[in-house]
Each structure stands twice: as structure tokens, then as C-alpha cells.
Amino acid sequence: MTRVLTAADTALLLEAADLDESMRLLPALAEAALPGVTELVPAARTILVRFDPTLVSAAALAERLLAVEPAAPRAQSTDAVAIPVRYDGEDLAEVAALLDVGIEELVARHQAATWTVAFTGFAPGFGYLVGDDTLFDVPRRASPRTRIPAGSVALAGRFSGVYPKQSPGGWQLIGRTDLAMWDLDRQPAALLSPGTTVRFERIERELLEHPAVERAVVDAPHAVEVLRPGLQLLVQDLGRPGMAAQGVAASGTADRTALREANRAVGNAPGEGALELAGGGAMLRFRGAAVIALAGALVDASLHPARRASHEATDAEGPGTQIAVEPGRAIAVEDGDELRIGAAQDGLRMLLAIRGGVALDAVLGSLATDTLAQLGPEPLSAGDVLPLHGPARGIAAVEHIRAPRIPMPIAGETVELSIVLGPRDDWFTPAALRTLVEQEWEVTPRSDRVGVRLHGATPLARARLGELESEGAVTGAIQVPPDGQPVLFLPDHPLTGGYPIIGAVVDRDLDLAGQLPPGARIRFRIAEHPACEHPAEQSAGTPIV
């Protein structure tokens, strides 16, 4: 039975009867081109449907989704890929024990099975492979790893897969391959596509170590040199929306409002690429004249003119050696000037816009750095030189009127975030649903752009203990691993995941979520949602139509 569940205030989850029906619904939905739908994210038994609520209501869209008939079964693909594997994964022995077979039998049957790419997701190049051997039904790890090496061959549920890049994940690791799953220099970039047949081949040789890529030397009249990058310094814009079909997440800045404010201050288009700095503590030197502005987290920032700029500058140099940089106000810099940014006093991420923008080639239409998928420019390090377009590029006049700055969260302070429940709140006990909104949750230091890892005194207890097949997730989704401690997804989250999502932060609060520093505390509040008459009382695990 097909049903529609709430996934966010901007997304619904269409749940099919099984994997086959889900695979046939996807092309039918694409052909239907329903008004207001912005993206379709397929998974094992579900399709995440992102929509623009200004163009269609959730209730109206749900009715139209249920009216779409699945397409006819498609012919088997003739594409075939062989993946060489060294079976030395950390979880190999544990998986064999879980399946009640020996290690050699496990390896032999993994090779002998015929695997087919059912769908793609999680990260660019990641294919969910379903096999013809019923042995393979493996539970995920109770707590996901924060770092899984690129090329890891893994199992979870009925699926096998290969991690294209180093990333977090909860799958069981049984081996490694040096075959690239994702390569932007290859057409298509993804080795695996839905319908492709895959066979794993055992090898004993050592895997290749890929040499580090040397950074190019930049010689440009307008550029910014990184003297000190702080905790994390990235190039960001509004990301790559609408590319889930290629396994590519939107990514983009964690604070869209701050990006727009900084760009508006210098006269750029709102989504122009800028620098996103986490935590502060950076030092930059400009080559050529520029106009800059800061927004987002409050930092103590100062501009040191070239004639006095020095790494050893001290207070003993006297007054007049630096110029304060106010948040949201444009300031001109000259060749050789240094911008020094102190630690964040509130919030977490500061956006630095530069008039004319960053002169890098877009990757899949965006300059955004996706830290999970490792797409876009690499994180900036000391000594890097970032080319700029320069201050004159047909841009708009600078706005001098600024809205009052709204203070951002600090460690120890409690922040309220509005959420909608679903799609899997029915996987949790009534007590857990109360705990979700009544208990404060602390932001842990293990948080990053993939997700804010939370800790509460009382974990969220499940009413249902089985495995959930992978399904699409949105920025703001609150995913709950078996340990009951939620993870709030930020822009670099995986497209799909297998832990149940109890709710999602509403779109208007996502920028605030992206500014949560470690030690801040969250209290969730259930928001009114147009999908149902009494959203605060209805479980989104029930169909909304």
C-alpha cells in the first residue's frame, strides 16, 4: 500500500509497497512533473519529494502523489561492472558471526552473488546494491563511525555498497577496493547507475595508495592569501540543489541569511561565493584592492593596513595600526592589507563576502565545498592563495542600510528550534516523543557540517527495534541511531540514511541550527504544519492523506 508521510515542512515521503514499486514510481513521478516539486530522492521503498510550499500545499501535493501510477517494469540493464576487493574489513569476522557462517564462506558468497544497483544516494557515486543471495541481511552498527576510508566495501540490511570518499557511516565493513566510484574527470562521473550489474572479485595484492594532489600556485592581481585558516575555512555559496538524481547533495553555506547579508553589503548577487569560517581565528592577506563585509557569527575582526601589518604586531605599536571591521558593513582594503579574525563570540560560522566574488571554476554549477562528498574547492590551508574577480565586475551599488544584528547562540545558552514530526516518529515510544520536546539537548564537540551531534540525559527509546531500509533525508532532519542520541543534519548530510528520522527542523530555523556552537543547548518545539489539521497531536508516521 502506497502512503505519504511528512518528512519536513518542505518535503514529503512517498512510501511504496516494496523496492520494485519504488523503482517504477520514480520515472512515473519524473514524467508527471507535478507543480511545486523541486526534487525526487529515491531509496529502498521510498521517494523523498521536495517541494516549494509557496507553490503547492503539502496536502494537495500528497493527493497528487497518490494518484500517480507506477511505470511498467523496465528491462534489465546490460551494463556490468567488476569491483576488485581485498577482504580485510574491520567488521568481517563480526558479520560472519552475525550471519552464522565462516569468514571464507561469507567472502565466497559475496563474490558469487549477482548484485544490481537499485538506487544511488548517500554520497556521489554511492550505489545501493541488492543481491540474489538471501544470506545478506546485516544490521547496521549500533553507533556509526565518524570516518570510514574511501573504497570501503560494506554491508547493511539487504544491501552492499562501496564508500566513494572518506565519510561517516554505520555500515559493516568487510573489505576495500581502489576502484574509483566517483571521478569528475570521467563521463559519467559515477561508476554505478541504477540497473547496473555488479560482481565483486577477490584480490590479495596491496591496494594502491593515491598520491596527494599538489595545490596549484596562483598568480593573480586580485587574490586573498591564507596566513592562518582557523578551525575550518571553506568556499561556500547556496549549493547544488536539484542534483539528487546524480547522488549529489545540495550542500552550500550553513547560514544562508548571513551569506546573503554579507554579499548585499558589498554589492554582490545574494548567492555569490564567499568564505565560511567556523569558530574564528583566521588571518588573511589581500593582493590588490577589494571591498569586504562580514556577517553571521560575531567576531572581533580588524584590518591591518599593509604599511603596518606584521605577524608580530602588538599593542605596543600604538593607536592607528588597525581598523575595526563591523558586522554587516562594507570596508575597503588595499594591496597587502591583513584581515585578522578573532574567536567567535556568539554563533559558530562567519561569512566573509568579497566584492566581485571568488574566481574559481564551478563544480557541478557551484563553488560550494561539500565536506562529506569532497566536492568543490578543498578546505583552505595556510599558504593557499584564492583568486578573486576583483572589485569592478558590473556589480550593484553597496547598500548602506543594515538591519539590526540578531544575537546568535553561545555555549551554555538554550536555543529553541521549531520542528515537524516525521516521517518515522512512530518508531519511537510516546515517552520518547515527550522527551524529544521536553528535554534540553546539548551540542557536542563532535558536530560538523554533516550534522550536529546531540546529547541528552535521557536517550530516545524506540517502540520498534527492527532495521529501517535507507530513505531520503533533508537538511534539518533529526536522525536517531540505536544509542538514542539524535543527530541534526546540516548541509553536508548524506542524501539517504538508514536510521529512523523522528522529525525535522523547519526551513526558517535552519540557519540558526547552522550557527550552534559546542556547548549550546537545544529545546525542540513542534510547529504548526499545513499537512494536517492538528499537527501537534498527529503522528507523522501515519499517512497524511
Secondary structure by P-SEA (a helix, b strand, c coil): ccccccccccbbbbbcccaaaaaaaaaaaaaacccccccccccccbbbbbbccccccaaaaaaaaaacccccccccccbbbbbbbcccccaaaaaaaaacccaaaaaaaaaabbbbbccccccccccbbbbcccccccccccccccccccccccccccccccccccccccbbbccccccccccccccccccccccbbbbbbbbcccccccccbbbbbbbccccccccccccbbbbbcccccccccccccccccccaaaaaaaaaaaccccccbbbbbcccbbbbbbcccccccccccccbbbbbcccccccccccccccccbbbbcccbbbbbccbbbbbbcccccccbbbbbccccccccccccccccccccccccccccccbbbbbccccccccccccccccbbbbbcccbbbbbbbbbccccccccaaaaaaaccbbbbbccccccccccccccccccccccccccbbbbcccccccccccbbbbbcccccccccccccccccccaaaaaaaccccbbbbbbbccccccccccccccccccc
